[in-house]
Amino acid sequence: MPVGIVGGATRAHPTAQMCLKIMGATTADRLARVMAAVGLVQNFSAMRALATEGIQRGHMGLHARNVAVSVGAVGDEVDAVASVMVGQKTVREDIAREILAEIRG
């Protein structure tokens, strides 16, 4: 993968410099290897998602957890609220509030 670390935005942009430092990329070869590895990991993750629960279902589970947290669920409540919403196939804040209220009694 042809990349460079000399000149252009790579040298001028402070965030790019920090990223190179964090990666330990002192050569273009090292940067290219890290970029290729990240690409392979992303492809592997996508294949795993497709072969197991599916991207849509997995995304909805994650979204349900985020919604649960946004309405104040903590600890085990997060999984409990998210699980009910996913089971109902309705992931919304108002529903999450109702479920959380029921859990807390």
C-alpha positions in Angstrom: 0.0 0.0 0.0 1.8 3.2 -1.1 1.6 5.8 1.6 3.9 8.6 2.8 4.7 10.3 6.0 6.9 13.2 4.7 5.3 16.4 3.6 1.8 17.4 3.0 -0.9 17.2 5.7 1.0 14.4 7.4 3.7 16.8 8.6 1.5 19.9 8.9 -1.4 18.5 10.8 -0.9 18.1 14.6 -3.5 15.2 14.8 -1.8 13.3 12.0 1.6 13.7 13.8 0.1 12.4 17.1 -1.5 9.5 15.3 1.8 8.5 13.8 3.5 8.8 17.2 0.8 6.6 18.9 1.2 4.0 16.2 5.0 4.1 16.3 5.0 4.7 12.6 8.4 6.2 11.9 8.5 5.0 8.3 6.0 4.9 5.5 6.4 1.1 5.4 5.3 0.9 9.0 2.3 3.1 8.4 1.3 1.0 5.4 1.5 -2.2 7.4 -0.7 -0.7 10.2 -3.3 0.5 7.6 -3.4 -2.9 5.9 -3.8 -4.6 9.2 -6.7 -2.3 10.2 -8.4 -2.9 6.9 -8.1 -6.7 7.3 -9.5 -6.5 10.9 -12.5 -4.4 9.7 -13.2 -7.0 6.9 -12.9 -9.8 9.5 -15.3 -8.1 11.8 -17.8 -7.5 9.0 -17.7 -11.1 8.0 -18.2 -12.2 11.6 -21.2 -9.9 12.0 -22.7 -11.3 8.8 -22.0 -14.9 9.7 -23.4 -14.6 13.3 -26.2 -12.3 14.3 -26.1 -10.0 11.3 -25.2 -6.4 11.0 -28.7 -4.9 11.5 -29.5 -7.0 14.5 -26.1 -6.4 16.1 -26.4 -2.7 15.4 -29.8 -2.6 17.0 -28.5 -4.3 20.1 -25.8 -1.7 20.4 -28.2 1.1 19.7 -30.6 -0.2 22.4 -27.8 -0.2 24.9 -27.0 3.4 24.1 -30.7 4.4 24.4 -30.9 2.6 27.8 -27.8 4.6 29.0 -29.3 7.8 27.7 -32.4 7.5 29.9 -30.4 6.8 33.0 -30.0 3.0 33.1 -26.8 1.9 35.0 -25.0 -1.4 35.5 -27.2 -4.5 34.9 -30.2 -2.2 34.1 -28.6 -1.3 30.7 -28.6 -4.9 29.5 -32.1 -5.5 30.9 -33.6 -2.5 29.3 -31.9 -3.1 26.0 -32.9 -6.7 26.0 -36.6 -5.9 26.4 -36.5 -3.2 23.7 -34.8 -5.6 21.2 -37.3 -8.3 22.1 -40.1 -5.9 21.4 -38.3 -4.7 18.2 -39.0 -1.1 19.5 -35.9 0.9 20.4 -37.0 4.4 21.6 -36.3 6.6 24.6 -39.9 6.7 25.8 -40.1 2.9 25.7 -36.7 2.7 27.5 -38.0 5.0 30.2 -41.0 2.9 30.8 -39.0 -0.3 31.0 -36.5 1.3 33.3 -39.3 2.5 35.6 -40.8 -1.0 35.7 -37.4 -2.5 36.5 -36.8 -0.1 39.3 -40.3 -0.7 40.6 
